[in-house]
Amino acid sequence: MSYSVGQVAGFAGVTVRTLHHYDEIGLLVPGERSRAGHRRYRDADLDRLQQILFYRELGFPLDEVAVLLDDPDADPRAHLRRQHELLTARIERLRKMAAAVEQAMEARRMGIDLTPEERFEVFGDKDPEQYAEEAEARWGGTEAYAESQRRAASYTKEDWQRMQAEVADWSERYGALLAEGEPATGERAMALAEEHRRHIGGWFYECSYEMHKNLADMYVADERFKAYYDSLRPGLAEHLREAVHANADRRRG
């Protein structure tokens, strides 16, 4: 049984011109010729072509492929084992590359998906991603961070506006409470601290009492957060921290 160059090209998914080239350089010389001088390929030629295509897929240049296949001491099974090892290694590299691309896609997908106009409309002159890199560096490996990113990816402009409205309403009420002299351990202060915790849980990630205490500590320790809360009402950052601790302690008690 033998096959024409056109048939073999169809079997192997290569061009006739490629097979002609392989013949010309002695890499794949057909085992037969028709009476008219046309190339005819036997089963053994197809086996060799398969080996050539394996090595080509792995990036070997043609001269190296010829050396590998024409080694008189080479065992055909050894060729297959080597190719299997090389292909397996390549598959693993490609799998890692695909995972990296998926991660990059996910990272982009999980961003705040608003146009510049919508961002300004929702956040004003505050950049919602101003501390994005720092947040990822601090908490990027945590479940809470991943959960907040997943949720943020699904929010529309209206969702962000509703969230901002909740923040503004809470801030106004806490500022008023502070102005009235409510102690941080008072019922109203602790209730607003609990509302603050639930707001985080409702919009971003499940916020335990212990995590809430850690966040409140950061609101005082980090000058940027302290400046933000104190801009709502002088002394609010410290007051909120105490209220958060008091609320957490009584809930656990």
LINUR-V741730 format. One record per residue. N is the residue number from 0. PHI is phi in radians with two decimals (NA if undefined). PSI is psi in whole degrees, 0 to 359 (999 if undefined). Layout:
((N | PHI | PSI) (N | PHI | PSI))
//
This chain:
((0 | NA | 130) (1 | -2.45 | 164) (2 | -2.28 | 151) (3 | -1.36 | 166) (4 | -1.10 | 325) (5 | -1.16 | 319) (6 | -1.11 | 315) (7 | -1.14 | 320) (8 | -1.03 | 320) (9 | -1.17 | 317) (10 | -1.02 | 312) (11 | -1.56 | 348) (12 | 1.27 | 32) (13 | -2.10 | 173) (14 | -1.58 | 157) (15 | -1.04 | 322) (16 | -1.05 | 322) (17 | -1.09 | 315) (18 | -1.13 | 321) (19 | -1.06 | 318) (20 | -1.13 | 317) (21 | -1.06 | 323) (22 | -1.17 | 315) (23 | -1.09 | 327) (24 | -1.65 | 3) (25 | 1.40 | 11) (26 | -1.37 | 322) (27 | -2.48 | 93) (28 | -1.67 | 119) (29 | -1.02 | 145) (30 | -1.31 | 344) (31 | -2.42 | 163) (32 | -2.31 | 142) (33 | -1.31 | 170) (34 | -1.03 | 333) (35 | -1.51 | 2) (36 | 1.55 | 10) (37 | -1.40 | 147) (38 | -1.18 | 137) (39 | -2.30 | 131) (40 | -1.89 | 131) (41 | -1.59 | 175) (42 | -1.03 | 321) (43 | -1.10 | 325) (44 | -1.17 | 323) (45 | -1.17 | 322) (46 | -1.05 | 316) (47 | -1.14 | 319) (48 | -1.07 | 321) (49 | -1.07 | 317) (50 | -1.08 | 317) (51 | -1.03 | 313) (52 | -1.17 | 326) (53 | -1.03 | 308) (54 | -1.16 | 324) (55 | -1.12 | 320) (56 | -1.08 | 329) (57 | -1.46 | 359) (58 | 1.65 | 9) (59 | -1.30 | 136) (60 | -1.22 | 158) (61 | -1.07 | 324) (62 | -1.16 | 324) (63 | -1.23 | 323) (64 | -1.06 | 316) (65 | -1.06 | 317) (66 | -1.10 | 316) (67 | -1.09 | 315) (68 | -1.34 | 334) (69 | -1.69 | 8) (70 | -1.17 | 117) (71 | -1.14 | 339) (72 | -1.62 | 358) (73 | -1.35 | 136) (74 | -1.62 | 129) (75 | -0.92 | 325) (76 | -1.20 | 328) (77 | -1.13 | 322) (78 | -1.03 | 314) (79 | -1.13 | 319) (80 | -1.09 | 316) (81 | -1.11 | 317) (82 | -1.14 | 322) (83 | -1.09 | 316) (84 | -1.09 | 315) (85 | -1.16 | 319) (86 | -1.17 | 320) (87 | -1.09 | 317) (88 | -1.11 | 320) (89 | -1.18 | 319) (90 | -1.03 | 318) (91 | -1.12 | 317) (92 | -1.09 | 317) (93 | -1.15 | 323) (94 | -1.08 | 317) (95 | -1.15 | 321) (96 | -1.11 | 318) (97 | -1.10 | 319) (98 | -1.10 | 321) (99 | -1.14 | 319) (100 | -1.13 | 318) (101 | -1.07 | 319) (102 | -1.07 | 316) (103 | -1.10 | 319) (104 | -1.09 | 317) (105 | -1.14 | 320) (106 | -1.06 | 318) (107 | -1.20 | 319) (108 | -1.12 | 327) (109 | -1.49 | 4) (110 | -1.32 | 171) (111 | -1.27 | 107) (112 | -1.57 | 72) (113 | -2.20 | 151) (114 | -1.25 | 162) (115 | -0.96 | 322) (116 | -1.14 | 318) (117 | -1.19 | 321) (118 | -1.05 | 316) (119 | -1.13 | 321) (120 | -1.11 | 322) (121 | -1.45 | 312) (122 | -1.81 | 356) (123 | 1.14 | 226) (124 | -1.58 | 10) (125 | -1.63 | 126) (126 | -1.45 | 115) (127 | -1.15 | 343) (128 | -1.94 | 20) (129 | -1.00 | 322) (130 | -1.94 | 24) (131 | -1.05 | 314) (132 | -1.15 | 320) (133 | -1.15 | 319) (134 | -1.09 | 319) (135 | -1.15 | 321) (136 | -1.12 | 321) (137 | -1.32 | 313) (138 | -2.17 | 9) (139 | -0.96 | 331) (140 | -1.59 | 3) (141 | -1.61 | 157) (142 | -1.16 | 324) (143 | -1.08 | 317) (144 | -1.12 | 314) (145 | -1.07 | 319) (146 | -1.14 | 318) (147 | -1.12 | 322) (148 | -1.17 | 320) (149 | -1.09 | 316) (150 | -1.17 | 314) (151 | -1.01 | 328) (152 | -1.11 | 335) (153 | -1.65 | 354) (154 | -1.37 | 137) (155 | -1.59 | 175) (156 | -1.00 | 320) (157 | -1.14 | 322) (158 | -1.07 | 312) (159 | -1.09 | 322) (160 | -1.15 | 319) (161 | -1.13 | 320) (162 | -1.10 | 314) (163 | -1.08 | 324) (164 | -1.15 | 321) (165 | -1.11 | 318) (166 | -1.09 | 316) (167 | -1.11 | 318) (168 | -1.13 | 315) (169 | -1.10 | 317) (170 | -1.07 | 318) (171 | -1.12 | 317) (172 | -1.20 | 323) (173 | -1.23 | 321) (174 | -1.07 | 319) (175 | -1.14 | 319) (176 | -1.05 | 317) (177 | -1.15 | 321) (178 | -1.14 | 330) (179 | -1.42 | 355) (180 | 1.49 | 18) (181 | -1.10 | 126) (182 | -1.22 | 155) (183 | -1.11 | 336) (184 | -1.61 | 4) (185 | -1.28 | 160) (186 | -1.06 | 317) (187 | -1.16 | 320) (188 | -1.15 | 316) (189 | -1.19 | 327) (190 | -1.15 | 320) (191 | -1.25 | 330) (192 | -1.13 | 319) (193 | -1.15 | 322) (194 | -1.10 | 321) (195 | -1.06 | 315) (196 | -1.12 | 317) (197 | -1.19 | 328) (198 | -1.07 | 315) (199 | -1.07 | 315) (200 | -1.14 | 325) (201 | -1.30 | 328) (202 | -1.82 | 332) (203 | -2.16 | 299) (204 | -2.80 | 161) (205 | -1.13 | 117) (206 | -1.91 | 105) (207 | -1.23 | 167) (208 | -1.12 | 322) (209 | -1.16 | 319) (210 | -1.15 | 322) (211 | -1.11 | 320) (212 | -1.09 | 318) (213 | -1.10 | 320) (214 | -1.11 | 316) (215 | -1.09 | 323) (216 | -1.08 | 320) (217 | -1.18 | 328) (218 | -1.07 | 334) (219 | -1.65 | 319) (220 | -1.25 | 325) (221 | -1.58 | 118) (222 | -1.02 | 329) (223 | -1.19 | 315) (224 | -1.17 | 319) (225 | -1.07 | 318) (226 | -1.11 | 322) (227 | -1.11 | 308) (228 | -1.17 | 322) (229 | -1.24 | 339) (230 | -1.23 | 337) (231 | -1.27 | 321) (232 | -2.92 | 127) (233 | -0.94 | 130) (234 | 1.55 | 0) (235 | -1.18 | 324) (236 | -1.04 | 311) (237 | -1.13 | 318) (238 | -1.08 | 315) (239 | -1.11 | 318) (240 | -1.00 | 314) (241 | -1.15 | 321) (242 | -1.16 | 320) (243 | -1.10 | 315) (244 | -1.12 | 317) (245 | -1.12 | 317) (246 | -1.10 | 316) (247 | -1.13 | 318) (248 | -1.15 | 321) (249 | -1.27 | 329) (250 | -1.22 | 327) (251 | -1.47 | 341) (252 | -1.34 | 999))
//
